[in-house]
Amino acid sequence: MSDFYQTGVLATLHRLGEYKLEALEQQLEPFAEQQPIALVLPALYTEFEKPAIEGILRELSQVRYVQQFVVTMSRTTAEQFREVQKRLGVLPAEVRIVWNDGPRVQGLYQTLEDNGLRVGPDGKGRSCWMAYGYVLASRKADIIALHDCDIVNYGREMLARLCYPVVNPNIDFEFCKGFYARVSDRMHGRVTRLLM
């Protein structure tokens, strides 16, 4: 089956021909006024010790169509939390950090457990769901985008291409999943599961 095969239910969007990032972002800005966008960034503190995050923050500091940045942090001490808060000051819109190891969130987890609601083990999935809950509760965004904090070749075009099909009112998409290659000597979690 060809890479361009479309079932009608799911589509694969490709980068065909040349495009101008600035033109794409100019279209996104008015769309995002009608449907505000929140960007969720799941991270461990260790990702703030690696070079990829600096490139990501540098690129995101130029993005004008995201109304809310929500960083969901795990495995982070109070001192590390404060350091990350300072580093996120370069982002051009509201920034919130969901500190999953902090006393308030840990208290929430315990309250849920005490009342028979299992929140699951610590991990990226639970961290993301906490961030989604925050975004929904804040009522400041209609669209939620998410990407990792370890993308070494990150460019803001990745975010623009991720948001565009969902936020453009002339395209009827409700979900868009991006892809970037992680080339190494082994297959990682999700790839292994999909293969199996």
LUMFIKOL-835814 format. One record per residue: residue number from 0; residue in three letters; x, y, z of N, C-alpha, C, O in turn. Coordinates in nm, 2 decimals. Layout:
% residues N
   num   residuo       nu       nv       nw      cau      cav      caw       cu       cv       cw       ou       ov       ow
   NUM       ALA        X        Y        Z        X        Y        Z        X        Y        Z        X        Y        Z
...
This chain:
% residues 196
   num   residuo       nu       nv       nw      cau      cav      caw       cu       cv       cw       ou       ov       ow
     0       MET     0.08    -0.12     0.00     0.00     0.00     0.00     0.09     0.12     0.00     0.19     0.13     0.08
     1       SER     0.06     0.22    -0.08     0.14     0.34    -0.10     0.13     0.43     0.03     0.04     0.42     0.10
     2       ASP     0.24     0.51     0.04     0.24     0.60     0.16     0.13     0.71     0.14     0.10     0.77     0.24
     3       PHE     0.08     0.73     0.02    -0.01     0.83     0.00    -0.16     0.78     0.00    -0.25     0.86    -0.02
     4       TYR    -0.18     0.65     0.04    -0.31     0.60     0.04    -0.39     0.66     0.15    -0.34     0.68     0.27
     5       GLN    -0.51     0.71     0.12    -0.60     0.78     0.22    -0.73     0.70     0.23    -0.79     0.67     0.13
     6       THR    -0.77     0.67     0.35    -0.89     0.59     0.37    -1.01     0.68     0.38    -1.13     0.63     0.37
     7       GLY    -1.00     0.80     0.41    -1.11     0.89     0.43    -1.13     0.92     0.57    -1.17     1.03     0.61
     8       VAL    -1.10     0.82     0.66    -1.11     0.84     0.80    -0.98     0.90     0.86    -0.99     0.99     0.94
     9       LEU    -0.87     0.85     0.81    -0.74     0.90     0.85    -0.67     0.94     0.73    -0.67     0.88     0.63
    10       ALA    -0.60     1.05     0.74    -0.52     1.11     0.63    -0.38     1.12     0.67    -0.34     1.14     0.79
    11       THR    -0.29     1.11     0.57    -0.15     1.14     0.59    -0.12     1.27     0.52    -0.13     1.28     0.40
    12       LEU    -0.07     1.37     0.59    -0.04     1.49     0.53     0.11     1.50     0.51     0.19     1.47     0.60
    13       HIS     0.15     1.53     0.39     0.29     1.54     0.35     0.34     1.68     0.32     0.26     1.77     0.30
    14       ARG     0.47     1.70     0.33     0.53     1.82     0.29     0.56     1.81     0.14     0.67     1.77     0.10
    15       LEU     0.46     1.85     0.06     0.48     1.84    -0.09     0.51     1.98    -0.14     0.43     2.07    -0.11
    16       GLY     0.62     2.00    -0.21     0.65     2.12    -0.26     0.72     2.21    -0.16     0.74     2.17    -0.04
    17       GLU     0.74     2.34    -0.20     0.80     2.43    -0.10     0.69     2.51    -0.03     0.58     2.52    -0.08
    18       TYR     0.73     2.55     0.09     0.64     2.63     0.17     0.72     2.73     0.24     0.84     2.72     0.25
    19       LYS     0.65     2.84     0.29     0.71     2.94     0.37     0.66     2.93     0.51     0.54     2.95     0.53
    20       LEU     0.74     2.91     0.61     0.70     2.90     0.75     0.63     3.03     0.79     0.53     3.02     0.86
    21       GLU     0.68     3.14     0.75     0.62     3.27     0.80     0.48     3.28     0.75     0.39     3.33     0.82
    22       ALA     0.45     3.24     0.62     0.32     3.24     0.57     0.22     3.15     0.65     0.11     3.19     0.67
    23       LEU     0.27     3.03     0.68     0.19     2.94     0.76     0.16     3.00     0.90     0.05     2.99     0.94
    24       GLU     0.26     3.06     0.96     0.24     3.12     1.09     0.15     3.24     1.09     0.07     3.26     1.18
    25       GLN     0.15     3.32     0.98     0.06     3.43     0.96    -0.08     3.38     0.95    -0.18     3.45     1.00
    26       GLN    -0.11     3.27     0.89    -0.24     3.21     0.88    -0.28     3.16     1.02    -0.40     3.17     1.06
    27       LEU    -0.19     3.10     1.09    -0.22     3.04     1.22    -0.26     3.15     1.33    -0.35     3.12     1.41
    28       GLU    -0.21     3.26     1.32    -0.24     3.37     1.42    -0.38     3.40     1.43    -0.44     3.40     1.54
    29       PRO    -0.45     3.44     1.32    -0.60     3.47     1.33    -0.68     3.34     1.36    -0.78     3.35     1.43
    30       PHE    -0.64     3.23     1.31    -0.71     3.10     1.34    -0.71     3.08     1.50    -0.81     3.04     1.56
    31       ALA    -0.59     3.10     1.55    -0.57     3.08     1.70    -0.65     3.18     1.78    -0.67     3.16     1.90
    32       GLU    -0.68     3.30     1.73    -0.77     3.39     1.80    -0.91     3.34     1.82    -0.97     3.36     1.92
    33       GLN    -0.95     3.26     1.72    -1.08     3.20     1.72    -1.08     3.07     1.80    -1.18     3.04     1.88
    34       GLN    -0.98     2.99     1.79    -0.96     2.87     1.87    -0.82     2.87     1.93    -0.72     2.82     1.87
    35       PRO    -0.81     2.92     2.05    -0.68     2.94     2.12    -0.61     2.80     2.14    -0.68     2.70     2.15
    36       ILE    -0.48     2.81     2.13    -0.40     2.69     2.13    -0.31     2.68     2.26    -0.25     2.78     2.30
    37       ALA    -0.31     2.57     2.33    -0.22     2.54     2.44    -0.12     2.44     2.39    -0.15     2.34     2.32
    38       LEU     0.01     2.46     2.43     0.11     2.36     2.40     0.15     2.29     2.53     0.20     2.36     2.62
    39       VAL     0.14     2.16     2.53     0.18     2.08     2.65     0.31     2.02     2.62     0.34     1.96     2.51
    40       LEU     0.40     2.04     2.71     0.54     1.99     2.70     0.57     1.90     2.82     0.61     1.95     2.93
    41       PRO     0.56     1.77     2.80     0.60     1.68     2.91     0.75     1.67     2.92     0.82     1.66     2.82
    42       ALA     0.80     1.68     3.04     0.95     1.68     3.06     0.99     1.62     3.20     0.92     1.64     3.29
    43       LEU     1.11     1.56     3.20     1.18     1.53     3.32     1.28     1.64     3.34     1.32     1.71     3.24
    44       TYR     1.33     1.66     3.46     1.43     1.77     3.48     1.55     1.73     3.39     1.62     1.83     3.35
    45       THR     1.58     1.61     3.38     1.71     1.57     3.31     1.71     1.62     3.16     1.81     1.64     3.10
    46       GLU     1.59     1.65     3.11     1.58     1.70     2.97     1.63     1.85     2.97     1.67     1.90     2.86
    47       PHE     1.62     1.92     3.08     1.67     2.05     3.09     1.82     2.06     3.11     1.88     2.17     3.12
    48       GLU     1.88     1.94     3.12     2.02     1.94     3.13     2.09     1.90     3.00     2.21     1.89     2.99
    49       LYS     2.01     1.88     2.90     2.06     1.84     2.77     2.04     1.96     2.67     1.96     2.04     2.69
    50       PRO     2.12     1.95     2.56     2.12     2.07     2.46     1.99     2.08     2.38     1.96     2.19     2.34
    51       ALA     1.91     1.98     2.37     1.79     1.99     2.28     1.69     2.09     2.34     1.63     2.16     2.26
    52       ILE     1.68     2.10     2.47     1.58     2.19     2.52     1.61     2.34     2.49     1.52     2.42     2.47
    53       GLU     1.74     2.37     2.48     1.77     2.51     2.45     1.73     2.55     2.31     1.68     2.66     2.29
    54       GLY     1.74     2.46     2.21     1.70     2.48     2.08     1.54     2.49     2.07     1.49     2.57     2.00
    55       ILE     1.48     2.40     2.15     1.33     2.41     2.15     1.28     2.54     2.21     1.19     2.60     2.15
    56       LEU     1.34     2.58     2.32     1.30     2.71     2.38     1.33     2.83     2.29     1.25     2.92     2.28
    57       ARG     1.44     2.82     2.22     1.48     2.93     2.13     1.37     2.94     2.02     1.33     3.05     1.98
    58       GLU     1.33     2.83     1.96     1.23     2.83     1.86     1.10     2.87     1.91     1.03     2.95     1.85
    59       LEU     1.06     2.82     2.02     0.92     2.85     2.08     0.91     3.00     2.12     0.80     3.05     2.12
    60       SER     1.03     3.06     2.15     1.02     3.20     2.19     0.98     3.29     2.07     0.94     3.41     2.09
    61       GLN     0.98     3.24     1.95     0.94     3.31     1.83     0.79     3.28     1.79     0.74     3.34     1.69
    62       VAL     0.73     3.19     1.86     0.59     3.15     1.82     0.49     3.24     1.88     0.49     3.27     2.01
    63       ARG     0.40     3.30     1.80     0.31     3.40     1.85     0.16     3.35     1.85     0.07     3.43     1.89
    64       TYR     0.14     3.23     1.81     0.00     3.19     1.80    -0.04     3.09     1.91    -0.16     3.05     1.92
    65       VAL     0.05     3.06     2.00     0.02     2.97     2.12    -0.02     3.07     2.24     0.06     3.16     2.27
    66       GLN    -0.13     3.05     2.30    -0.18     3.13     2.41    -0.13     3.08     2.54    -0.12     3.16     2.64
    67       GLN    -0.10     2.95     2.55    -0.07     2.89     2.68     0.03     2.78     2.66     0.01     2.69     2.58
    68       PHE     0.14     2.79     2.74     0.24     2.68     2.74     0.23     2.61     2.88     0.24     2.68     2.98
    69       VAL     0.21     2.48     2.87     0.19     2.40     3.00     0.30     2.30     3.00     0.30     2.20     2.92
    70       VAL     0.40     2.31     3.09     0.51     2.22     3.10     0.47     2.13     3.22     0.45     2.17     3.33
    71       THR     0.46     2.00     3.19     0.43     1.90     3.30     0.56     1.83     3.34     0.61     1.75     3.26
    72       MET     0.61     1.86     3.46     0.74     1.82     3.50     0.73     1.70     3.60     0.64     1.70     3.69
    73       SER     0.81     1.60     3.58     0.83     1.49     3.68     0.97     1.47     3.71     1.06     1.52     3.64
    74       ARG     0.99     1.40     3.82     1.13     1.37     3.87     1.21     1.50     3.88     1.32     1.52     3.83
    75       THR     1.15     1.60     3.96     1.20     1.73     3.97     1.19     1.77     4.11     1.08     1.77     4.18
    76       THR     1.30     1.82     4.17     1.31     1.87     4.31     1.25     2.02     4.31     1.23     2.08     4.20
    77       ALA     1.23     2.07     4.43     1.19     2.21     4.44     1.29     2.31     4.38     1.25     2.40     4.31
    78       GLU     1.42     2.28     4.40     1.52     2.37     4.35     1.52     2.36     4.19     1.54     2.46     4.13
    79       GLN     1.51     2.24     4.14     1.51     2.23     4.00     1.38     2.29     3.94     1.39     2.35     3.83
    80       PHE     1.27     2.28     4.01     1.15     2.34     3.96     1.16     2.49     3.95     1.12     2.55     3.85
    81       ARG     1.23     2.56     4.05     1.25     2.70     4.04     1.34     2.74     3.92     1.32     2.84     3.86
    82       GLU     1.44     2.66     3.90     1.53     2.68     3.79     1.46     2.67     3.65     1.48     2.76     3.57
    83       VAL     1.38     2.57     3.64     1.30     2.56     3.52     1.20     2.68     3.50     1.19     2.73     3.39
    84       GLN     1.14     2.72     3.61     1.05     2.84     3.60     1.13     2.96     3.54     1.07     3.03     3.45
    85       LYS     1.25     2.98     3.58     1.33     3.09     3.53     1.36     3.07     3.38     1.35     3.17     3.30
    86       ARG     1.40     2.95     3.34     1.44     2.93     3.20     1.32     2.94     3.11     1.34     2.97     2.99
    87       LEU     1.20     2.91     3.16     1.08     2.92     3.07     1.03     3.07     3.05     0.94     3.09     2.98
    88       GLY     1.10     3.16     3.11     1.06     3.30     3.10     1.08     3.35     2.96     1.03     3.46     2.93
    89       VAL     1.15     3.28     2.87     1.16     3.33     2.73     1.04     3.30     2.65     1.03     3.36     2.54
    90       LEU     0.95     3.23     2.70     0.83     3.19     2.62     0.73     3.31     2.61     0.72     3.38     2.71
    91       PRO     0.67     3.34     2.49     0.60     3.46     2.47     0.46     3.47     2.51     0.38     3.56     2.48
    92       ALA     0.41     3.37     2.59     0.27     3.37     2.63     0.27     3.31     2.78     0.37     3.29     2.84
    93       GLU     0.15     3.29     2.83     0.13     3.24     2.96     0.20     3.11     2.97     0.19     3.02     2.89
    94       VAL     0.28     3.09     3.08     0.35     2.96     3.11     0.30     2.91     3.24     0.30     2.98     3.34
    95       ARG     0.26     2.78     3.25     0.23     2.71     3.37     0.31     2.59     3.38     0.33     2.52     3.28
    96       ILE     0.35     2.55     3.50     0.42     2.43     3.52     0.34     2.34     3.61     0.30     2.38     3.72
    97       VAL     0.30     2.22     3.56     0.24     2.12     3.65     0.35     2.04     3.71     0.42     1.96     3.64
    98       TRP     0.38     2.06     3.84     0.49     2.00     3.91     0.44     1.87     3.97     0.39     1.87     4.08
    99       ASN     0.45     1.76     3.90     0.39     1.63     3.94     0.45     1.58     4.07     0.38     1.50     4.14
   100       ASP     0.57     1.62     4.11     0.63     1.58     4.24     0.61     1.68     4.35     0.64     1.65     4.46
   101       GLY     0.54     1.79     4.32     0.52     1.89     4.42     0.41     1.85     4.52     0.33     1.76     4.49
   102       PRO     0.41     1.91     4.64     0.32     1.87     4.74     0.17     1.88     4.70     0.09     1.80     4.75
   103       ARG     0.13     1.98     4.63    -0.01     2.00     4.59    -0.06     1.89     4.50    -0.16     1.84     4.52
   104       VAL     0.02     1.86     4.40    -0.02     1.75     4.30    -0.01     1.62     4.37    -0.10     1.54     4.35
   105       GLN     0.09     1.60     4.45     0.10     1.47     4.53    -0.02     1.45     4.62    -0.07     1.34     4.64
   106       GLY    -0.06     1.56     4.68    -0.18     1.56     4.77    -0.31     1.53     4.69    -0.40     1.45     4.73
   107       LEU    -0.32     1.58     4.57    -0.43     1.55     4.48    -0.43     1.40     4.44    -0.53     1.34     4.45
   108       TYR    -0.31     1.35     4.41    -0.30     1.21     4.37    -0.35     1.12     4.49    -0.42     1.03     4.48
   109       GLN    -0.31     1.16     4.61    -0.34     1.08     4.73    -0.49     1.09     4.76    -0.55     0.99     4.80
   110       THR    -0.55     1.21     4.74    -0.70     1.22     4.76    -0.77     1.13     4.67    -0.87     1.07     4.70
   111       LEU    -0.73     1.13     4.54    -0.79     1.05     4.44    -0.78     0.90     4.48    -0.88     0.82     4.48
   112       GLU    -0.66     0.86     4.52    -0.64     0.72     4.56    -0.72     0.68     4.68    -0.78     0.58     4.69
   113       ASP    -0.73     0.77     4.78    -0.81     0.75     4.90    -0.96     0.73     4.87    -1.03     0.67     4.95
   114       ASN    -1.00     0.78     4.76    -1.14     0.77     4.72    -1.17     0.67     4.61    -1.27     0.68     4.55
   115       GLY    -1.07     0.58     4.60    -1.09     0.47     4.50    -1.06     0.50     4.36    -1.10     0.42     4.27
   116       LEU    -1.00     0.61     4.33    -0.97     0.65     4.19    -0.82     0.63     4.17    -0.74     0.70     4.22
   117       ARG    -0.79     0.52     4.09    -0.65     0.49     4.06    -0.60     0.59     3.96    -0.66     0.60     3.85
   118       VAL    -0.49     0.66     3.98    -0.44     0.75     3.89    -0.33     0.69     3.80    -0.27     0.76     3.71
   119       GLY    -0.29     0.57     3.83    -0.19     0.51     3.76    -0.05     0.54     3.81    -0.03     0.63     3.89
   120       PRO     0.05     0.47     3.75     0.19     0.49     3.80     0.25     0.62     3.74     0.20     0.68     3.64
   121       ASP     0.35     0.67     3.81     0.42     0.79     3.76     0.47     0.76     3.62     0.52     0.65     3.60
   122       GLY     0.46     0.86     3.53     0.51     0.84     3.40     0.46     0.95     3.31     0.38     1.03     3.35
   123       LYS     0.50     0.94     3.18     0.47     1.05     3.09     0.31     1.05     3.06     0.26     1.16     3.05
   124       GLY     0.25     0.94     3.06     0.11     0.93     3.03     0.03     1.01     3.14    -0.05     1.09     3.11
   125       ARG     0.06     0.98     3.27    -0.01     1.04     3.38     0.02     1.19     3.38    -0.07     1.28     3.40
   126       SER     0.15     1.23     3.35     0.19     1.37     3.35     0.11     1.44     3.24     0.06     1.56     3.26
   127       CYS     0.09     1.38     3.12     0.02     1.45     3.01    -0.13     1.47     3.05    -0.18     1.57     3.02
   128       TRP    -0.19     1.36     3.11    -0.33     1.37     3.15    -0.35     1.48     3.25    -0.45     1.55     3.25
   129       MET    -0.25     1.50     3.34    -0.26     1.61     3.44    -0.26     1.75     3.37    -0.33     1.84     3.40
   130       ALA    -0.17     1.76     3.27    -0.16     1.88     3.19    -0.29     1.91     3.11    -0.33     2.02     3.11
   131       TYR    -0.34     1.80     3.05    -0.47     1.82     2.98    -0.58     1.87     3.07    -0.66     1.96     3.04
   132       GLY    -0.58     1.81     3.19    -0.68     1.85     3.29    -0.67     2.00     3.32    -0.76     2.07     3.34
   133       TYR    -0.54     2.04     3.34    -0.52     2.18     3.37    -0.57     2.27     3.26    -0.64     2.37     3.28
   134       VAL    -0.53     2.24     3.13    -0.57     2.32     3.02    -0.72     2.32     3.01    -0.78     2.43     2.99
   135       LEU    -0.79     2.21     3.02    -0.94     2.21     3.02    -1.00     2.30     3.13    -1.09     2.37     3.11
   136       ALA    -0.94     2.28     3.25    -1.00     2.36     3.37    -0.97     2.51     3.35    -1.05     2.59     3.40
   137       SER    -0.86     2.55     3.29    -0.83     2.69     3.28    -0.92     2.76     3.18    -0.94     2.88     3.18
   138       ARG    -0.98     2.68     3.08    -1.07     2.73     2.98    -1.01     2.84     2.90    -1.08     2.93     2.85
   139       LYS    -0.87     2.83     2.88    -0.81     2.94     2.80    -0.77     2.89     2.66    -0.72     2.96     2.57
   140       ALA    -0.79     2.76     2.63    -0.75     2.70     2.50    -0.86     2.60     2.45    -0.92     2.53     2.53
   141       ASP    -0.88     2.60     2.32    -0.97     2.50     2.26    -0.89     2.39     2.19    -0.95     2.28     2.17
   142       ILE    -0.77     2.42     2.16    -0.68     2.32     2.09    -0.57     2.29     2.18    -0.50     2.38     2.24
   143       ILE    -0.53     2.16     2.19    -0.42     2.12     2.27    -0.32     2.05     2.18    -0.35     1.95     2.11
   144       ALA    -0.20     2.11     2.17    -0.09     2.05     2.10     0.01     1.99     2.20     0.02     2.04     2.32
   145       LEU     0.09     1.89     2.16     0.19     1.83     2.25     0.31     1.79     2.17     0.29     1.73     2.06
   146       HIS     0.42     1.81     2.22     0.54     1.75     2.17     0.65     1.73     2.28     0.64     1.79     2.38
   147       ASP     0.74     1.64     2.25     0.84     1.61     2.35     0.95     1.72     2.36     0.95     1.81     2.28
   148       CYS     1.03     1.71     2.46     1.13     1.81     2.49     1.27     1.75     2.46     1.37     1.81     2.52
   149       ASP     1.28     1.65     2.38     1.42     1.60     2.35     1.44     1.59     2.20     1.53     1.51     2.16
   150       ILE     1.37     1.67     2.13     1.39     1.67     1.98     1.51     1.75     1.94     1.51     1.88     1.95
   151       VAL     1.62     1.69     1.90     1.74     1.76     1.88     1.74     1.84     1.75     1.82     1.94     1.74
   152       ASN     1.66     1.81     1.66     1.65     1.89     1.53     1.52     1.97     1.53     1.47     1.99     1.42
   153       TYR     1.47     2.02     1.64     1.35     2.09     1.65     1.35     2.22     1.57     1.45     2.30     1.58
   154       GLY     1.24     2.24     1.50     1.22     2.37     1.44     1.07     2.41     1.46     0.99     2.32     1.47
   155       ARG     1.04     2.54     1.46     0.91     2.58     1.49     0.81     2.53     1.38     0.69     2.54     1.40
   156       GLU     0.86     2.50     1.27     0.77     2.44     1.16     0.70     2.31     1.21     0.59     2.29     1.17
   157       MET     0.77     2.24     1.30     0.71     2.12     1.35     0.58     2.15     1.42     0.48     2.08     1.40
   158       LEU     0.58     2.25     1.51     0.46     2.29     1.58     0.36     2.35     1.48     0.24     2.32     1.50
   159       ALA     0.40     2.43     1.39     0.31     2.49     1.30     0.23     2.38     1.22     0.11     2.39     1.20
   160       ARG     0.31     2.29     1.17     0.25     2.18     1.09     0.16     2.09     1.17     0.07     2.03     1.12
   161       LEU     0.19     2.08     1.30     0.11     2.00     1.39    -0.02     2.07     1.42    -0.13     2.00     1.42
   162       CYS    -0.02     2.20     1.44    -0.14     2.27     1.48    -0.23     2.30     1.36    -0.35     2.30     1.37
   163       TYR    -0.17     2.33     1.24    -0.25     2.38     1.13    -0.37     2.30     1.09    -0.48     2.36     1.07
   164       PRO    -0.36     2.17     1.07    -0.48     2.10     1.02    -0.59     2.10     1.12    -0.71     2.08     1.09
   165       VAL    -0.56     2.12     1.25    -0.67     2.11     1.35    -0.73     2.25     1.37    -0.85     2.26     1.40
   166       VAL    -0.65     2.36     1.37    -0.70     2.49     1.40    -0.76     2.56     1.28    -0.84     2.65     1.29
   167       ASN    -0.72     2.52     1.16    -0.77     2.58     1.04    -0.92     2.55     1.02    -0.95     2.43     1.01
   168       PRO    -1.01     2.65     1.02    -1.15     2.61     1.02    -1.20     2.56     0.88    -1.31     2.50     0.87
   169       ASN    -1.11     2.57     0.78    -1.15     2.51     0.65    -1.10     2.37     0.63    -1.13     2.30     0.53
   170       ILE    -1.04     2.31     0.73    -0.99     2.17     0.73    -1.06     2.11     0.85    -1.05     2.15     0.96
   171       ASP    -1.13     2.00     0.82    -1.21     1.94     0.93    -1.14     1.83     1.01    -1.19     1.72     1.02
   172       PHE    -1.02     1.86     1.06    -0.95     1.76     1.14    -0.97     1.79     1.29    -0.97     1.90     1.33
   173       GLU    -0.98     1.68     1.36    -0.99     1.69     1.51    -0.87     1.65     1.58    -0.85     1.67     1.70
   174       PHE    -0.78     1.58     1.51    -0.66     1.52     1.57    -0.55     1.52     1.47    -0.57     1.49     1.35
   175       CYS    -0.43     1.55     1.51    -0.31     1.55     1.42    -0.19     1.50     1.50    -0.17     1.55     1.61
   176       LYS    -0.13     1.40     1.45    -0.01     1.34     1.51     0.11     1.36     1.43     0.12     1.33     1.31
   177       GLY     0.21     1.43     1.49     0.34     1.45     1.41     0.43     1.33     1.42     0.41     1.24     1.50
   178       PHE     0.53     1.34     1.34     0.63     1.23     1.34     0.77     1.29     1.32     0.79     1.38     1.24
   179       TYR     0.86     1.25     1.40     1.00     1.28     1.38     1.08     1.16     1.41     1.05     1.08     1.49
   180       ALA     1.19     1.14     1.33     1.27     1.02     1.34     1.36     1.03     1.46     1.42     1.13     1.49
   181       ARG     1.37     0.91     1.53     1.47     0.90     1.63     1.56     0.79     1.59     1.54     0.67     1.61
   182       VAL     1.67     0.82     1.52     1.76     0.72     1.46     1.86     0.68     1.57     1.93     0.77     1.62
   183       SER     1.87     0.56     1.60     1.97     0.50     1.69     1.99     0.36     1.66     1.94     0.31     1.55
   184       ASP     2.06     0.29     1.74     2.09     0.15     1.72     1.99     0.05     1.77     2.01    -0.07     1.77
   185       ARG     1.87     0.10     1.81     1.76     0.02     1.86     1.63     0.08     1.84     1.62     0.20     1.81
   186       MET     1.52     0.00     1.86     1.39     0.05     1.85     1.34     0.09     1.99     1.37     0.02     2.09
   187       HIS     1.27     0.20     2.00     1.23     0.25     2.13     1.08     0.21     2.16     1.02     0.16     2.07
   188       GLY     1.04     0.24     2.28     0.91     0.19     2.33     0.79     0.18     2.23     0.75     0.07     2.20
   189       ARG     0.74     0.30     2.19     0.62     0.30     2.10     0.64     0.22     1.97     0.56     0.15     1.93
   190       VAL     0.76     0.24     1.91     0.79     0.18     1.79     0.79     0.03     1.81     0.74    -0.05     1.72
   191       THR     0.85    -0.02     1.92     0.85    -0.16     1.94     0.71    -0.22     1.96     0.68    -0.32     1.91
   192       ARG     0.63    -0.14     2.04     0.49    -0.19     2.06     0.41    -0.19     1.93     0.34    -0.29     1.91
   193       LEU     0.43    -0.09     1.85     0.35    -0.09     1.72     0.40    -0.21     1.63     0.32    -0.27     1.56
   194       LEU     0.53    -0.23     1.63     0.58    -0.34     1.55     0.52    -0.48     1.60     0.48    -0.56     1.52
   195       MET     0.52    -0.50     1.73     0.47    -0.62     1.78     0.32    -0.64     1.76     0.26    -0.74     1.80
